[in-house]
Amino acid sequence: MKTVKQAIAFILFAVIIFTSNYAIPQFKNLGIKTGINLSNTDLKLNSSSAETINRTGFNITLFYSFFKFKNASISTEMGYSQKGYKNKILLTNELGETIGVEFINNKLDYFDLSLIGKVFLETTSINPYLSAGPVIGIYAGHNTSLTVSGYDGIISQNNEMLGNMKRTTFGIKFGAGVEIKKVISNSSIIVETRYNRDLSNSKDNDISSELKNRLIEFNLGIQF
């Protein structure tokens, strides 16, 4: 709940910044989008890769196109994104026999700041595009939950891999989408899929472990 409140406050702050620095006629270049994240991580312990599993989360992003031509644009993006991964747990009996499988769900909260370039194929009403750009991730906390044999609880200090996280990370986003013009009044609908990957280690001063987030975003948005 605390992280969700932080995300809402972050978006409201971004709206204030945009509307206070640009004239009302420029508001048409402002947009908002949200969607589902399918996230995982490249995880290494003592130089050995550890097995992880995809988890789902969501994102919400405010964007503004400040440089726009017929077939290209540059946008700034600010938003909240849920990243992370799952660990598989094998349940065994007293004989060491496997009797089930459960999962630890590791949710990592980030605020992402991006500078995205787009190249459009301009048409009358539907513009497909490719997009790419750098992203700075600001770490906002984590939550580790466990579901085992009917028990659903929270583990706050039980995952050593989620300690000593860097406050910021650097990565890249790239993907493809389509802009459907004038669906609602003069506003356009945005549908896109993007790959978001860390290029830097998310762990702070830890030479024995490495954690790099990677996720696929499926987004739906509106640009005014």
Secondary structure, DSSP 4 states (H G I P E B T S, - for coil): -HHHHHHHHHHHHHHHHHHHHS-GGGGGGEEEEEEEEEEEEEEEETTEE---B-EEEEEEEEEEEEEE-SSEEEEEEEEEEEEEEEEEEEEE-TTS-EEEEEEEEEEEEEEEEEEEEEEE---SSEEEEEEEEEEEEEEEEEEEEEEETTEEEEESS--GGGSSB-SEEEEEEEEEEEEEEEEETTEEEEEEEEEEEESS-SBSS-TTEEEEEEEEEEEEEEE-
